[in-house]
Amino acid sequence: MAGTGKELLKDGDVSYRILVPEDQPATNEIVSRCMHAGEPMTCACGAPFESWRDFCQLLTPRMCANGLSVGAFFLDGEQVGAFVCEDLNSPLVPDIDRFAGLAPAFTVVDELEVFVCDLFDIPHGQLPKEGLLYHQFLVGVLPQGSRRGVCKNLFKLTLDLAKEAGFLAAFAECTGYFSTRAAVTVGMEIPFKVDYATYKAADGSMPFVDVPAPHDGCSLMLKKF
């Protein structure tokens, strides 16, 4: 079994533990494949798998080493899910335009992050102080891990980690119906939402108008501690 992260929960045939660097290859594969297959905005923009794989590869090494991310594993050691998270004090990947099909979605993500920073009086263009905001960034669960409450458990366990670490609040940008439902189930609120049917990009286009139901918008999910 790769990694030796602390076990946080055992629920049926799934064990949850803090991710460690040895988990990074499988975590990157899981998160990038799940984002490519099911993230509504980038699916609408035709983002190829390679864009997600290469984007995640720049982030998952540090997120699997920070003690703030959680993985889901069958009892035989097979990894079936992950939630990669970090302190918002860590800068995001620059030049998102180099990853085909991702830029429109991350423009929306940026809008949500500006909103949450305004809530906590963080000046625009500045990173928050360390230990202030816990960012639940990318969650993915493989099909073989479905119908086991894995996504809900990942949300709950990462919130628990954030609270134990002393963060003031945790937040996530939930772009799909199912992740939003999981976040609401564990007590997160929705202070701001971008509606796919009416969203207009800076050039006047409406890139997400054809996103299929039940996905209707990108929700800022927030939990204050």
C-alpha positions as CSV (number, residue, x, y, z in Angstrom):
1,M,0.0,0.0,0.0
2,A,1.4,3.4,-1.0
3,G,1.8,6.0,1.7
4,T,1.5,5.9,5.5
5,G,-0.9,8.8,6.1
6,K,-3.0,8.9,9.3
7,E,-6.3,7.0,9.0
8,L,-9.2,9.3,9.7
9,L,-12.2,7.0,9.2
10,K,-13.2,3.5,8.1
11,D,-16.7,3.3,6.6
12,G,-17.8,-0.1,5.3
13,D,-15.2,-1.2,2.7
14,V,-13.6,2.3,2.4
15,S,-10.8,3.7,4.5
16,Y,-10.0,7.4,4.6
17,R,-6.6,8.8,5.4
18,I,-4.4,11.9,5.0
19,L,-2.6,11.8,1.7
20,V,1.2,11.6,1.6
21,P,3.7,12.1,-1.2
22,E,3.7,8.4,-2.1
23,D,0.0,8.8,-3.0
24,Q,0.6,11.6,-5.6
25,P,0.7,9.5,-8.8
26,A,-2.6,7.8,-8.1
27,T,-4.1,11.0,-6.7
28,N,-3.2,12.9,-9.8
29,E,-4.7,10.2,-12.1
30,I,-7.9,10.1,-10.1
31,V,-8.5,13.8,-9.8
32,S,-7.6,14.6,-13.4
33,R,-9.7,11.8,-14.8
34,C,-12.7,12.7,-12.7
35,M,-12.4,16.4,-13.6
36,H,-12.1,15.6,-17.3
37,A,-15.1,13.2,-17.2
38,G,-17.4,15.2,-15.1
39,E,-16.5,18.9,-14.4
40,P,-19.4,20.7,-16.2
41,M,-17.7,23.9,-17.3
42,T,-14.6,22.4,-18.8
43,C,-16.6,19.6,-20.4
44,A,-18.7,22.3,-22.1
45,C,-15.5,23.9,-23.4
46,G,-14.1,20.7,-24.7
47,A,-11.0,20.6,-22.4
48,P,-8.9,17.5,-23.2
49,F,-7.8,15.0,-20.6
50,E,-4.2,16.2,-21.1
51,S,-5.1,19.7,-19.9
52,W,-6.4,18.4,-16.6
53,R,-3.6,15.9,-16.2
54,D,-0.9,18.5,-16.7
55,F,-2.7,21.2,-14.6
56,C,-3.1,18.8,-11.7
57,Q,0.5,17.6,-11.9
58,L,1.6,21.1,-11.0
59,L,-0.6,21.0,-7.8
60,T,-0.9,17.5,-6.5
61,P,2.7,17.1,-5.4
62,R,2.4,19.9,-2.8
63,M,-1.1,19.0,-1.9
64,C,-0.2,15.4,-1.2
65,A,2.6,16.7,1.1
66,N,0.8,19.4,3.1
67,G,-1.1,17.2,5.5
68,L,-4.4,18.9,4.5
69,S,-5.6,16.5,1.8
70,V,-7.6,13.3,2.1
71,G,-7.8,10.1,0.1
72,A,-10.3,7.3,0.0
73,F,-9.0,3.7,-0.3
74,F,-10.6,0.2,-0.5
75,L,-9.4,-2.0,2.3
76,D,-7.1,-3.8,-0.2
77,G,-5.3,-0.5,-0.7
78,E,-6.8,0.5,-4.1
79,Q,-7.3,4.3,-4.1
80,V,-10.8,5.3,-5.3
81,G,-11.0,9.0,-4.3
82,A,-9.2,12.1,-3.2
83,F,-9.9,15.6,-2.1
84,V,-6.8,17.8,-2.6
85,C,-6.8,20.9,-0.4
86,E,-4.5,23.6,0.8
87,D,-4.1,26.9,2.5
88,L,-5.3,29.6,0.2
89,N,-2.0,31.3,1.1
90,S,-0.4,29.0,-1.5
91,P,-0.5,30.6,-5.0
92,L,-2.4,29.0,-7.8
93,V,-0.9,28.0,-11.1
94,P,-0.1,31.0,-13.3
95,D,-0.9,31.3,-17.0
96,I,-4.0,29.1,-17.0
97,D,-4.4,29.8,-20.7
98,R,-1.7,27.3,-21.6
99,F,-4.1,24.5,-20.5
100,A,-6.6,24.2,-23.4
101,G,-10.2,24.5,-22.3
102,L,-9.6,25.4,-18.7
103,A,-9.4,29.2,-18.8
104,P,-13.2,30.0,-19.0
105,A,-13.9,27.8,-15.9
106,F,-11.1,29.3,-13.9
107,T,-12.4,32.8,-14.7
108,V,-15.5,31.8,-12.8
109,V,-13.4,30.2,-10.0
110,D,-11.5,33.5,-9.7
111,E,-14.8,35.4,-9.3
112,L,-15.8,33.1,-6.4
113,E,-12.4,33.5,-4.8
114,V,-12.7,37.3,-5.0
115,F,-16.0,37.1,-3.3
116,V,-14.7,35.0,-0.4
117,C,-11.7,37.2,0.0
118,D,-14.0,40.2,0.2
119,L,-15.9,38.4,3.0
120,F,-12.7,38.3,5.0
121,D,-11.4,41.8,4.1
122,I,-8.5,40.4,2.1
123,P,-7.3,43.1,-0.4
124,H,-7.7,42.2,-4.1
125,G,-4.5,40.8,-5.6
126,Q,-3.1,39.7,-2.2
127,L,-2.8,36.3,-0.7
128,P,-4.5,35.8,2.7
129,K,-2.5,35.3,5.8
130,E,-1.3,31.8,6.4
131,G,-3.8,29.7,8.3
132,L,-6.8,31.9,7.5
133,L,-8.7,30.2,4.6
134,Y,-8.7,26.4,3.9
135,H,-9.3,25.8,0.2
136,Q,-11.1,22.5,-0.7
137,F,-9.9,22.5,-4.3
138,L,-10.4,19.4,-6.3
139,V,-12.4,16.3,-5.4
140,G,-12.7,13.1,-7.4
141,V,-14.2,9.7,-6.9
142,L,-13.8,6.8,-9.4
143,P,-16.9,5.0,-10.6
144,Q,-16.0,1.9,-8.5
145,G,-16.2,4.0,-5.4
146,S,-19.7,5.4,-6.1
147,R,-22.8,4.9,-4.0
148,R,-20.7,4.6,-0.8
149,G,-20.9,8.2,0.4
150,V,-17.3,8.8,-0.5
151,C,-17.7,12.4,-1.7
152,K,-19.7,13.3,1.4
153,N,-17.1,11.7,3.7
154,L,-14.3,13.5,1.9
155,F,-16.0,16.8,2.4
156,K,-16.6,16.1,6.1
157,L,-13.1,14.9,6.8
158,T,-11.5,17.8,5.1
159,L,-13.7,20.2,7.1
160,D,-12.6,18.4,10.2
161,L,-8.9,18.8,9.2
162,A,-9.4,22.5,8.6
163,K,-11.1,23.1,11.9
164,E,-8.4,21.1,13.8
165,A,-5.7,23.1,12.0
166,G,-7.1,26.3,13.3
167,F,-8.4,27.8,10.0
168,L,-11.0,30.5,10.3
169,A,-13.1,29.1,7.5
170,A,-13.1,26.5,4.7
171,F,-14.4,27.0,1.2
172,A,-14.9,25.2,-2.1
173,E,-16.0,26.1,-5.6
174,C,-18.6,23.4,-6.4
175,T,-19.2,23.3,-10.1
176,G,-21.5,20.3,-10.3
177,Y,-24.8,19.2,-8.7
178,F,-23.4,16.2,-6.9
179,S,-20.4,17.9,-5.2
180,T,-22.7,20.8,-4.2
181,R,-25.2,18.4,-2.6
182,A,-22.4,16.6,-0.7
183,A,-21.1,20.0,0.6
184,V,-24.6,21.1,1.7
185,T,-25.1,17.7,3.4
186,V,-22.1,18.3,5.7
187,G,-23.3,21.8,6.7
188,M,-21.6,24.2,4.1
189,E,-23.5,27.2,3.0
190,I,-23.8,28.9,-0.4
191,P,-23.2,32.7,-0.1
192,F,-22.6,33.2,-3.8
193,K,-23.4,31.3,-7.0
194,V,-22.7,31.8,-10.8
195,D,-25.6,30.7,-12.9
196,Y,-24.5,28.7,-16.0
197,A,-27.6,29.7,-18.1
198,T,-27.0,33.4,-17.7
199,Y,-23.2,33.8,-17.2
200,K,-21.5,36.0,-19.8
201,A,-17.8,36.0,-20.3
202,A,-15.8,39.3,-20.8
203,D,-16.1,38.9,-24.6
204,G,-19.9,38.6,-24.4
205,S,-20.0,34.9,-25.0
206,M,-22.1,32.5,-22.9
207,P,-19.7,29.5,-22.7
208,F,-21.8,27.4,-20.2
209,V,-25.3,27.9,-21.5
210,D,-25.4,24.3,-22.8
211,V,-24.1,22.7,-19.5
212,P,-26.6,19.8,-19.0
213,A,-28.9,19.4,-16.0
214,P,-28.8,18.8,-13.1
215,H,-25.7,21.1,-13.1
216,D,-27.0,24.7,-13.0
217,G,-24.2,26.7,-11.6
218,C,-20.9,27.1,-9.8
219,S,-21.5,27.6,-6.1
220,L,-19.2,29.0,-3.5
221,M,-19.5,26.7,-0.5
222,L,-18.4,28.1,2.8
223,K,-18.0,26.8,6.3
224,K,-16.9,29.2,9.1
225,F,-15.5,27.7,12.3
